[in-house]
Amino acid sequence: MTLTTIESWLLALVALLLFACIGWLGSLAKKDASIVDSMWSLMFLLAAVIYSCLGDGGLRSNLILLLVAVWAVRLSGYLTWRNWGAGEDYRYQEMRRKHSPNFGLKSIYRVFGLQAVLAWFISLPLLFAVTAEESVNILDLAGLILWTIGFLFEAIADIQLAKFKSHEANNDQVLRTGLWKLTRHPNYFGNFCIWWAFYLFALSAGGWWSILSPLLMSFLLLKISGVAMLEKDIGKRRPEYADYVSTTNAFFPGPQKLSSD
């Protein structure tokens, strides 16, 4: 990384922290820390825009900016629509109880600041892919294919889940059709593919060591804020989920297995 590249990366950190502070102030007014979910993907778009100021405006630079924008705006828009009028998400309600009193003040670093720093670090492949001068090659094509697969998995899974939840009779039921027949978390799998795709773009540009970014994202999706968190207590709310677990892969898509019953 050149001095100019490092400066761009640090500038992105400052911008993300400022963005997080704006969101934090909004959360205090609404008494709802879950608005950070709608901000998460936009943090990467903000970082990519800053990095693009150093880019050569070539094919890879413009393509990455477009892909990040499409992914970030869709995901942020979907989460905003899904959570509109629903109140604070149960995850943040639990945090509010655990870290009270003064959770509102603490949330500036426990929620908003933390996510800004995570987004900043995870954005490393975007930094390399957008600013590098290396010519486009086969790895870029592989990255575009993988990004497309991931985007379709994430977007289609969200649509299928939203449609399923729109029927009141499904409130305590489990979605087991469409992409949800192949994996219990197709949306997270799609996100996983997208970040490994961005790494392929970075690898093509010479940023091989930014592999720390997709590794961290994969760890978060599988062990922290994704699969592990959602499945911690979902069985209590949806009695059929135990059977779903026994027949359907947790993360990577695959054919259904025979029930253990």
C-alpha positions in Angstrom: 0.0 0.0 0.0 1.4 3.4 -1.0 1.2 6.4 1.3 -1.7 7.8 -0.9 -3.6 4.5 -0.6 -3.1 4.5 3.2 -4.3 8.0 3.4 -7.4 7.1 1.4 -8.1 4.1 3.7 -7.7 6.4 6.8 -10.0 9.0 5.2 -12.6 6.3 4.8 -12.4 5.5 8.5 -13.0 9.1 9.4 -16.0 9.3 7.0 -17.5 6.0 8.3 -17.2 7.2 11.9 -18.9 10.4 11.1 -21.6 8.5 9.3 -22.0 6.2 12.3 -22.3 9.3 14.6 -25.1 10.7 12.5 -26.9 7.3 12.7 -26.3 7.2 16.4 -27.9 10.6 16.9 -30.9 9.4 14.8 -31.1 6.3 17.0 -31.3 8.4 20.2 -34.2 10.4 18.7 -36.0 7.2 17.7 -34.9 5.2 20.7 -34.1 2.5 18.1 -30.5 1.3 17.6 -31.5 -1.2 14.9 -31.4 1.6 12.3 -27.7 0.6 12.1 -28.8 -2.4 10.1 -29.9 -0.2 7.2 -26.7 1.8 7.5 -24.4 -1.3 7.3 -24.2 -1.8 3.6 -24.2 1.9 2.9 -20.9 2.1 4.9 -19.2 0.1 2.2 -20.7 2.3 -0.5 -19.3 5.3 1.3 -15.9 3.7 1.5 -15.9 2.7 -2.1 -16.8 6.2 -3.2 -13.9 7.6 -1.3 -11.5 4.9 -2.7 -12.8 5.7 -6.2 -11.4 9.2 -5.9 -7.9 7.6 -6.1 -8.9 5.2 -8.9 -7.9 5.5 -12.5 -11.6 5.5 -13.7 -10.9 2.3 -15.6 -13.1 -0.7 -16.2 -12.4 -2.5 -12.9 -12.7 0.7 -10.8 -16.1 1.7 -12.4 -17.4 -1.9 -12.2 -16.6 -2.3 -8.5 -18.3 1.0 -7.7 -21.4 -0.1 -9.6 -21.5 -3.5 -8.0 -21.1 -2.1 -4.5 -23.8 0.5 -5.2 -26.3 -2.1 -6.5 -25.7 -4.4 -3.5 -25.6 -1.7 -0.9 -28.7 0.2 -2.0 -30.8 -2.9 -2.5 -29.9 -4.4 0.9 -30.3 -1.1 2.8 -33.6 -0.4 1.0 -34.9 -3.9 1.8 -34.0 -3.7 5.5 -35.5 -0.3 5.9 -38.7 -1.5 4.3 -38.8 -4.7 6.4 -38.2 -2.9 9.7 -40.4 0.2 9.0 -42.7 0.7 11.9 -41.7 -2.5 13.6 -39.8 -0.9 16.5 -36.4 -1.9 17.7 -35.2 -5.3 16.7 -35.1 -7.9 19.5 -31.3 -8.2 19.2 -30.9 -4.5 20.2 -33.6 -4.7 22.8 -31.6 -7.5 24.4 -28.4 -5.3 24.3 -30.4 -2.4 25.7 -31.4 -4.5 28.7 -28.0 -6.0 29.2 -26.1 -2.7 29.0 -28.6 -0.4 30.8 -28.6 2.2 32.2 -27.3 4.6 29.6 -27.4 2.2 26.7 -28.1 5.2 24.4 -24.7 6.6 25.2 -22.9 3.3 25.2 -24.4 2.4 21.8 -22.1 4.9 20.1 -19.3 2.5 20.5 -21.0 -0.8 21.2 -23.2 -0.6 18.1 -22.4 2.3 15.7 -18.7 2.8 16.2 -18.1 -1.0 16.2 -19.9 -1.5 12.9 -18.1 1.4 11.3 -14.7 0.0 12.2 -15.7 -3.5 11.0 -17.0 -2.1 7.7 -13.7 -0.1 7.3 -11.6 -3.2 7.8 -13.8 -5.4 5.6 -13.7 -2.8 2.8 -10.0 -3.6 2.2 -10.6 -5.6 -1.0 -12.6 -2.6 -2.4 -9.6 -0.3 -1.7 -7.3 -2.5 -3.8 -9.7 -3.3 -6.5 -10.7 0.3 -7.1 -7.3 1.9 -6.9 -5.1 -0.6 -8.7 -3.8 0.0 -12.2 -3.4 -3.7 -13.2 -5.3 -4.6 -16.3 -8.5 -6.7 -16.1 -8.0 -10.5 -16.3 -9.7 -13.8 -15.8 -10.0 -13.3 -12.0 -12.2 -10.3 -12.6 -14.5 -12.4 -14.7 -14.6 -15.1 -12.0 -15.3 -12.3 -9.4 -18.2 -11.0 -11.5 -19.7 -14.4 -11.9 -19.5 -15.1 -8.2 -20.9 -11.7 -7.3 -23.9 -12.4 -9.6 -24.5 -15.7 -7.9 -24.3 -14.1 -4.5 -26.5 -11.2 -5.3 -29.2 -13.4 -6.8 -29.1 -15.7 -3.8 -29.4 -12.8 -1.4 -32.0 -10.8 -3.3 -34.2 -13.8 -4.2 -34.0 -15.3 -0.7 -35.1 -11.9 0.8 -38.1 -11.7 -1.7 -39.1 -15.3 -0.9 -38.9 -14.7 2.9 -40.9 -11.4 2.7 -43.6 -13.1 0.6 -43.8 -16.0 3.1 -44.0 -13.6 6.1 -46.7 -11.6 4.5 -49.2 -14.4 5.2 -50.3 -14.3 8.9 -50.8 -18.1 8.9 -47.0 -18.5 8.5 -46.1 -16.6 11.7 -44.8 -19.6 13.5 -44.0 -21.7 10.4 -40.7 -22.4 8.7 -40.0 -21.5 5.1 -38.7 -24.6 3.4 -39.2 -23.9 -0.3 -37.3 -22.1 -3.0 -33.7 -21.3 -2.0 -34.6 -22.0 1.6 -34.9 -25.7 0.6 -31.2 -25.7 -0.3 -29.9 -23.9 2.8 -31.3 -22.5 6.0 -29.6 -19.2 5.3 -29.5 -18.5 1.6 -29.3 -14.7 2.1 -26.2 -15.1 4.3 -24.7 -17.5 1.8 -25.3 -14.9 -0.9 -23.5 -12.2 1.2 -20.7 -14.7 1.7 -20.3 -15.1 -2.1 -20.4 -11.3 -2.7 -17.5 -10.7 -0.3 -15.4 -13.5 -1.7 -16.2 -12.1 -5.2 -14.8 -8.7 -4.1 -11.7 -10.5 -2.9 -11.2 -12.0 -6.3 -11.3 -8.5 -7.8 -8.7 -7.4 -5.3 -6.6 -10.5 -5.9 -6.7 -9.7 -9.6 -5.4 -6.2 -8.7 -2.5 -7.6 -6.6 -4.2 -7.2 -3.2 -3.8 -10.8 -2.2 -3.4 -10.1 1.6 -6.8 -8.5 1.8 -8.0 -12.1 2.2 -8.4 -11.1 5.9 -11.5 -9.2 4.9 -13.6 -12.1 3.5 -12.3 -14.4 6.2 -13.6 -11.9 8.8 -16.9 -11.5 7.0 -17.3 -15.3 6.8 -16.6 -15.6 10.5 -19.2 -13.0 11.3 -21.8 -14.6 9.1 -21.2 -18.1 10.5 -20.3 -17.6 14.2 -21.3 -14.1 15.4 -24.1 -12.0 13.9 -25.4 -14.4 11.3 -26.2 -18.1 11.5 -25.2 -18.6 15.2 -27.3 -15.6 16.5 -30.4 -16.4 14.5 -30.4 -20.0 15.4 -29.8 -19.5 19.1 -33.4 -19.4 20.0 -35.4 -19.8 16.8 -36.4 -23.3 17.8 -38.4 -21.9 20.7 -40.4 -19.6 18.3 -40.8 -22.2 15.5 -41.5 -25.8 16.6 -40.8 -27.1 13.1 -37.3 -25.7 13.0 -35.7 -28.8 14.6 -36.9 -30.9 11.7 -35.7 -28.2 9.3 -32.2 -28.4 10.8 -32.1 -32.2 10.4 -33.0 -32.1 6.7 -31.4 -28.8 5.4 -27.8 -27.6 5.3 -27.1 -24.7 7.6 -25.1 -22.5 5.2 -23.8 -24.0 1.9 -26.6 -25.1 -0.5 -27.1 -28.7 -1.0 -29.8 -31.4 -1.5 -32.2 -32.0 1.4 -31.4 -35.0 3.7 -33.9 -37.5 5.0 -35.5 -36.5 8.3 -34.1 -38.1 11.4 -37.7 -39.0 12.5 
